[in-house]
Amino acid sequence: MLFSIVICSYNRLDHLVASVESTLKQSIPSDNYEVIVVDNASTDGTAETIKKLTDEHPNLLYLYETRLGLATARNTGWQAAQGTYVAFLDDDAKAESNWLETAKGLIENNPTNLRCVGGPIHPFYTSQKPDWWLDKYEIRTRGDVQRHLRQGEFFSGSNMIWLREVLEKYGGFEASAGMKGNQLGMGEETGLFRKIWEAEGQPVFLYSPDLRVYHWVPPEKMTMGYILKRATANGQFEARYALAQNPGLSGRLHTIGKTLRTVAVEIPTTLFKRLRYKTTENWYFDHCFIPIQNVSKLLGLMGFKISVSQRNS
């Protein structure tokens, strides 16, 4: 079997069904791939609904994972996968019908040292957008041309297709990072990409603009508060990563000093940029994520652990 699609879900049944259906309508033959739904201790009827669908679709599998955490659920999914490649899709995202067919062509035409293929993530909406909102705030892209990722780049988690043996070699996703139930967390994909970048000279992460998925944007994501939460959560992950890379008191103090200098430059620079904008929201979305992230990172380096809850819609 060439592909296994893994969809991990926590109380997102209202969008999960559409996500699963998009994978069951792929343009390649159904015996070329399987779809694995990992139910991460949902309480919204996910089990009953997906189990019914498995009766209709032989290539659809249902797994239940009691340990909360997106990274843990993803590890459960790929470890059960039979495919040579494991494709990950969020439970509120939809794949284009040629998603796997496109991935198959990329793999066949780029076989050397290929670790992962990925593509852009475009938004879709079920509610009215604010007047100031721009689609670019939820578009995840590496450009309009096919290319290899450069050192330090990575794919977003809802559109990445991994060689399974690479996941096995590096132990999959870091269970301490990422979403856990209603707790907003970041970094489980970033951590894996960084581990491979550090271990291999020229790993091939192939990006194609033709490998598209669409991700739901709920109303709460189109708010300044959500950016505050997301940047804070990412900063906490970056603090843990930095401390792991620079252990000991001297390493911590060096990293604190470096981050403090960065924040001291970023904050006034970012505030000055507000003068160019008509709306606070556009300035905030365009420029404030990184400074907030670095303030949160600084706090994490100093020992302040910040837990961020997310609204689970």
Summary of the structure (lengths in Angstrom):
residues: 313
radius of gyration: 19.8
end to end distance: 34.3
largest distance: 59.3
contacts: 1018
relative contact order: 0.13
helix: 47%
strand: 18%
